[in-house]
């Protein structure tokens, strides 16, 4: 299961395979939630949108056609639709969701950044846990390498080794992505 | 997240890395620095929260029949009330003609779109002709398409004599969609996609 590609998982989900669906969830729940938070700016509604996304994935997996696009793009489109539907249901006055980075972004840049974040976050979920943990700590926790080593209770050299291995593995997973 | 920036790449991975590998690591490093942290999943999302039905389909034949029966009952009540209070006053704003696909070249339909109320709900009425009655348990579905994908269901209906009218209320912003589509769901044909029977481009109000 760990190495099965996303397209095969979607197709198995379409046949009612609950295990495949849960593996898709494990891989994509965080990227979906991240996109929902960026779009909606509200954690509660973003969590609702995440649930709705996976309900939609379960329901519509049968319609996925590998020849029409990548699995990741299909999942991204389903998530985007669910999030847009959730955005339409807002009851408060319209307000633009805060996004990161804070600099003003045009629609194209916004879409490009959303797609980039989706791919990076999805790829992170494919890493072994110990490599993913050091990368997330290194890039987003604000901890130094020494602090990460202390936090994880491993030698500093191990943190660097795992960081290098994680980046190398991500390089393969994000082979076509350039900034 | 902390205001502190991550250390430079060389500090993160250590010295002595061949230049070719370092270039690849730099590419990924720049990607990670360009995006925000993925959120942690809260407890309520630790697993797929809603247990989807085993069939994986929202509109099972049984549900569709129940929905059609319920819709018919509701329509009967509202039709009676409407006729009693104001007659048939469908507030049509525009109409869209639907053409039969190669699956049903003789079929046609008109979607009549009413005005939205203060809450954003608008009535739609479908008048269809030339449709084949479906086997018991089968039903037609009117839905909205976006980018070639299923995007929203407007309602289901059945046909007895080839012609029918059905009316629903929807809250969609129709300008967000590309096309109206009617598909047929035939019981016992679960493995295949529901065939498209009628289609029309969306026309903005």
Interface residues (C-beta under 8 A of the other chain):
Chain A: X13 X14 X16 X21 X22 X25 X29 X30 X31 X33 X34 X37 X38 X43 X47 X50 X51 X54 X55 X58 X59 X60 X61 X62 X63 X68 X77 X81 X84 X85 X88 X100 X101 X113 X116 X117 X120 X121 X124 X125 X135 X136 X138 X139 X140 X141 X142 X143 X144 X145 X157 X160 X161 X163 X164 X167 X168 X170 X171 X174 X177 X178 X179
Chain B: X1 X2 X3 X4 X5 X6 X7 X11 X12 X13 X14 X17 X21 X24 X25 X27 X28 X29 X30 X31 X32 X33 X34 X35 X36 X37 X38 X39 X40 X41 X42 X44 X45 X47 X48 X49 X50 X52 X54 X55 X56 X57 X58 X146 X147 X148 X149 X150 X151 X152 X171 X173 X176 X193
